Amino acid sequence: MPSAHRSTLDLAARLGVHADRCRVVATRELSPSLREIALHGDPRLVGEPGRDVMVRVSDAERSTRRRYSVRWADASTHRFGLWVSVAHEGPGASWARQAVVGQPVDVVGPRGKIGLAANASWHLFVGDLTALAAAYRLAESIQVPGRALFVLEIADDADAVTAAFDPGLGVTGIFVDRRDRAPSDPTGLISALTAVELPPGDGHAYVFAEAGVSRAVRAALATRGLSAEAVSHKAYWRAGRHNADNGEPERD
Ligand SMILES: Cc1cc2nc3c(=O)[nH]c(=O)nc-3n(C[C@H](O)[C@H](O)[C@H](O)COP(=O)(O)OP(=O)(O)OC[C@H]3O[C@@H](n4cnc5c(N)ncnc54)[C@H](O)[C@@H]3O)c2cc1C
């Protein structure tokens, strides 16, 4: 495989991380809105659970980059998987919809700072479909016996994609039906968060969602008694706006 585009190598050098021209080795429809893309490439790209990679994608006019959390990684085969939300129009979604085995793609990583709060006695993951990859990989890294709770909003019942965890992990999963609410409307997640029974002890929450939803969810978590330090959060996208070329939603 030829080496990555010059701009990819420069970006990785600037960020102090790795770059590789990866190859699509498998694709799988996980649900109507979620597609798994398995890539082969430098295993140093993937990092710890909670980390993501930057993928170089293009539309008709130009190239840009989008960030996707690593769902799984297999260091022995140099493969890793991404779970990409494909139910909207954007260069990232269209790359994932059209990805075929053998296709090259430039990847930079690992990116991100959020990891498992190892000392927490329970872990609460909140978000939408884009949160699944990071939430499930983080939950898989919880030492058993431990406790993971998921409060995830989906627009279609068929998108309730679950994962198999160690039987020693106590798991509570709530999929919130978005009904006809806009994806930027936090009402569904907030009412689920108001109702969910939180275990005793010091917990940690992880919020990966649309920018406005993330803000509202953090306020709801504060009312449930979680301090700011007990909440790791990242705005993944912003309703009605493209993410910027660095793969993140632009700030207000
Ligand atoms: C650190 C990080 C990790 C991420 N991990 C994942 C991941 O594992 N899986 C994943 O699917 N996404 C993930 N995302 C979110 C993903 O990068 C964004 O959704 C991104 O905007 C998709 O790019 P795009 O080119 O498809 O759409 P863009 O060009 O950014 O946006 C086009 C239009 O689609 C809308 N839009 C964008 N994303 C969505 C969405 N998910 N649902 C509905 N409308 C949308 C925008 O508001 C805009 O109107 C992550 C983002 C970050 C910052």
The ligand as an SDF file (V2000), in Angstrom:
LIG
                    3D

 53 58  0  0  0  0  0  0  0  0999 V2000
  -14.1520   12.4080   18.7790 C   0  0  0  0  0  0  0  0  0  0  0  0
  -15.3090   12.0300   17.8890 C   0  0  0  0  0  0  0  0  0  0  0  0
  -15.6740   10.6850   17.7670 C   0  0  0  0  0  0  0  0  0  0  0  0
  -16.7530   10.3190   16.9500 C   0  0  0  0  0  0  0  0  0  0  0  0
  -17.0980    8.9920   16.8130 N   0  0  0  0  0  0  0  0  0  0  0  0
  -18.1050    8.6290   15.9840 C   0  0  0  0  0  0  0  0  0  0  0  0
  -18.4440    7.2470   15.7770 C   0  0  0  0  0  0  0  0  0  0  0  0
  -17.8370    6.3340   16.3390 O   0  0  0  0  0  0  0  0  0  0  0  0
  -19.4490    6.9600   14.9030 N   0  0  0  0  0  0  0  0  0  0  0  0
  -20.1480    7.9410   14.2440 C   0  0  0  0  0  0  0  0  0  0  0  0
  -21.0570    7.6250   13.4560 O   0  0  0  0  0  0  0  0  0  0  0  0
  -19.8510    9.2640   14.4230 N   0  0  0  0  0  0  0  0  0  0  0  0
  -18.8460    9.6070   15.2710 C   0  0  0  0  0  0  0  0  0  0  0  0
  -18.5430   10.9310   15.4470 N   0  0  0  0  0  0  0  0  0  0  0  0
  -19.4170   11.9170   14.8230 C   0  0  0  0  0  0  0  0  0  0  0  0
  -19.1070   12.1630   13.3530 C   0  0  0  0  0  0  0  0  0  0  0  0
  -17.7400   12.4930   13.2040 O   0  0  0  0  0  0  0  0  0  0  0  0
  -20.0250   13.3120   12.9160 C   0  0  0  0  0  0  0  0  0  0  0  0
  -21.3720   12.8730   12.9220 O   0  0  0  0  0  0  0  0  0  0  0  0
  -19.6910   13.9300   11.5720 C   0  0  0  0  0  0  0  0  0  0  0  0
  -20.3880   15.1410   11.4610 O   0  0  0  0  0  0  0  0  0  0  0  0
  -20.0480   13.0520   10.3990 C   0  0  0  0  0  0  0  0  0  0  0  0
  -19.5600   13.6460    9.2330 O   0  0  0  0  0  0  0  0  0  0  0  0
  -20.3880   13.7530    7.8750 P   0  0  0  0  0  0  0  0  0  0  0  0
  -19.3950   14.1440    6.8540 O   0  0  0  0  0  0  0  0  0  0  0  0
  -21.1640   12.4970    7.6820 O   0  0  0  0  0  0  0  0  0  0  0  0
  -21.4330   14.9120    8.1380 O   0  0  0  0  0  0  0  0  0  0  0  0
  -21.1260   16.5060    8.1940 P   0  0  0  0  0  0  0  0  0  0  0  0
  -20.5980   16.9690    6.8880 O   0  0  0  0  0  0  0  0  0  0  0  0
  -20.3320   16.8280    9.3930 O   0  0  0  0  0  0  0  0  0  0  0  0
  -22.6130   17.0730    8.3950 O   0  0  0  0  0  0  0  0  0  0  0  0
  -23.5590   17.0450    7.3330 C   0  0  0  0  0  0  0  0  0  0  0  0
  -24.9680   17.2140    7.8980 C   0  0  0  0  0  0  0  0  0  0  0  0
  -25.3350   16.0370    8.6180 O   0  0  0  0  0  0  0  0  0  0  0  0
  -25.6560   16.3390    9.9730 C   0  0  0  0  0  0  0  0  0  0  0  0
  -25.1210   15.2430   10.7890 N   0  0  0  0  0  0  0  0  0  0  0  0
  -23.8220   14.9710   11.0590 C   0  0  0  0  0  0  0  0  0  0  0  0
  -23.7100   13.8670   11.8200 N   0  0  0  0  0  0  0  0  0  0  0  0
  -24.9720   13.4330   12.0350 C   0  0  0  0  0  0  0  0  0  0  0  0
  -25.5200   12.3400   12.7520 C   0  0  0  0  0  0  0  0  0  0  0  0
  -24.7520   11.4450   13.3950 N   0  0  0  0  0  0  0  0  0  0  0  0
  -26.8710   12.1910   12.7690 N   0  0  0  0  0  0  0  0  0  0  0  0
  -27.6840   13.0590   12.1070 C   0  0  0  0  0  0  0  0  0  0  0  0
  -27.2180   14.1260   11.4100 N   0  0  0  0  0  0  0  0  0  0  0  0
  -25.8730   14.2990   11.3710 C   0  0  0  0  0  0  0  0  0  0  0  0
  -25.0170   17.6920   10.2560 C   0  0  0  0  0  0  0  0  0  0  0  0
  -25.7230   18.4080   11.2320 O   0  0  0  0  0  0  0  0  0  0  0  0
  -25.0860   18.3690    8.8880 C   0  0  0  0  0  0  0  0  0  0  0  0
  -26.3580   18.9620    8.7130 O   0  0  0  0  0  0  0  0  0  0  0  0
  -17.4730   11.3170   16.2510 C   0  0  0  0  0  0  0  0  0  0  0  0
  -17.0890   12.6720   16.3580 C   0  0  0  0  0  0  0  0  0  0  0  0
  -16.0270   13.0240   17.1740 C   0  0  0  0  0  0  0  0  0  0  0  0
  -15.6390   14.4870   17.2950 C   0  0  0  0  0  0  0  0  0  0  0  0
  1  2  1  0
  2  3  1  0
  2 52  2  0
  3  4  2  0
  4  5  1  0
  4 50  1  0
  5  6  2  0
  6  7  1  0
  6 13  1  0
  7  8  2  0
  7  9  1  0
  9 10  1  0
 10 11  2  0
 10 12  1  0
 12 13  2  0
 13 14  1  0
 14 15  1  0
 14 50  1  0
 15 16  1  0
 16 17  1  0
 16 18  1  0
 18 19  1  0
 18 20  1  0
 20 21  1  0
 20 22  1  0
 22 23  1  0
 23 24  1  0
 24 25  2  0
 24 26  1  0
 24 27  1  0
 27 28  1  0
 28 29  2  0
 28 30  1  0
 28 31  1  0
 31 32  1  0
 32 33  1  0
 33 34  1  0
 33 48  1  0
 34 35  1  0
 35 36  1  0
 35 46  1  0
 36 37  1  0
 36 45  1  0
 37 38  2  0
 38 39  1  0
 39 40  1  0
 39 45  2  0
 40 41  1  0
 40 42  2  0
 42 43  1  0
 43 44  2  0
 44 45  1  0
 46 47  1  0
 46 48  1  0
 48 49  1  0
 50 51  2  0
 51 52  1  0
 52 53  1  0
M  END
$$$$
